[in-house]
Each structure stands twice: as structure tokens, then as C-alpha cells.
Amino acid sequence: MLIDSHAHLDLDDYRGDLDAVIARAREAGLARVVCVGLWRGPGDFGNALALADRDPRYFAATIGIHPHEAARVPEEDWARHEALARDPRVAAVGETGLDFHYDHSPRDVQESAFRRSLRTARAAGKPVVIHVREADAACLRVLREEGVPEAGGVIHCFTGDAPAARAYLDLGLYVSVAGIVTFKTAEPIREAVRIVPRDRLLVETDSPFLAPVPFRGKRNEPAHVVETARKVAELWGAPLEEVAARTAENTRRLFRLA
């Protein structure tokens, strides 16, 4: 059974039909969904933990500060973030990292926030979920200087190429692919998937974003992770069932899911 290793089900995109979205995920054969909780504003880290409380055998939660928001977070919310990271209900810290495509926060502020989040994950004994866009060189530099937390981590929604994947793998990280791997223009990502060891790959939707073909352009949801896994199966030359089993095992190992 598949696991969607990264979804934002607490966003307003699902306000009107979340129960139906969850039902479709179950019908599609998903065993679990990792819900990513992010800082939204003063005192607000979203509702990922509420989803995990609702059904802890189906949902896992993370807590993070996205690089887009790094410049806006007050110190008291950094303290709240560090406390939440130690909560036993929280499976990982993140997503955190660097986004040099949009640059919604200054790059030096993004880097400082990334370093702080890595230290938070290390102190809490949790893995880290890393967002990196057009910033592989800077991300790798920070990871080499700070060190990957002992609990490990994952490059979520990987958009790099095979050399970048190898560099992250050399640091002990997992690599996760989203619906982009199904896009016609994504051959560098597909080449990367071909070289990632089968015990180091995760699949995700990044819902509600980046719906895979044939749903591209529509709101994404966890059930669509099947299409991403289908593309991985094609690249591996393996049955879909093997991809589901291996990536689910990898997700459970990284996030310490029962």
C-alpha cells in the first residue's frame, strides 16, 4: 500500500470536501498520509497535528517554517516551533530549506532559518523535510556545514538532476518525487530517479500543488500519488506493487511510523 509522504491537507483548498478527499485516498489504497504543518501567521502552525489526532494510524504530522515565510516569523513563534518539534506526535521538522526561485524571503534570512531548523530537528531527534528550489549548491553547502540531523531527512519534491541526487544521497538523505516526474519536461528528474537506490526513494503529492499527468492543472490530492508511483514503476522496470511496498517501507523508516 502506498504512502503519500508529503501533503498539505490542512490548507483551505480542502475546506469543503476534506472527508471526500480522505475517502478517495483510502479507496486508492493509501496506507497513510504525512501532513505537513507550516507556519501561517503569528501563533498559527496550521492543523496538521489536528489531523494526526483525528486518526493517528492514518495521518502523521510535521511542523515547519517554509523558506517563503522565513522573514516574517517572530521570535516567540520560533520558540513555539522548537517546542512543537519535541512533541511526540510530530514525525519530522519541516518543510524547511531554500527557495531561490521565488525569493519571497531574502536569501540570507532563508539560510539562517534553514540552519535553525536543522538544529531544531537535531535537538528534537527528528528527521528534517527539506524544500530546495534552484538552490542545490547553497543547500548542499549548508547541509555539509551543519550536518544532517542524526534522524536523517528527505529532499521533498525533488526537482534536480542525477548529480544533485547523488550529492544528497551521499549525505544520507532520502529523495522524494512528486507529480512533476510525470511531466514531459522532467527528463532530468526521471534520470535522477533511475539512479536513486530503491531503499532511498519516497513518493508524494505535495497536495494541493503539482498534480501529476493526467490530472495536471487540477487540484492535487493524495489519491493521485498512484500516478507518480506508476511513473516510478516504469522507470524502475518493476511492478507498481513493488514501488508501493518499497516507497512505503522507506517512508515508515524515515518517519518512524508504525
Secondary structure, DSSP 8 states (H G I E B T S, - for coil): -EEEEEE-TTSGGGTTTHHHHHHHHHHTTEEEEEEEEE--BTTB--SHHHHHHH-TTTEEEEEE--GGGTTT--HHHHHHHHHHHTSTTEEEEEEEEEETTT-SS-HHHHHHHHHHHHHHHHHHT--EEEEEES-HHHHHHHHHHH---TT-EEETT--S-HHHHHHHHHTT-EEEE-GGGGSTT-HHHHHHHHHS-TTSEEE---BTS---TTSTTS---GGGHHHHHHHHHHHHTS-HHHHHHHHHHHHHHHHT--
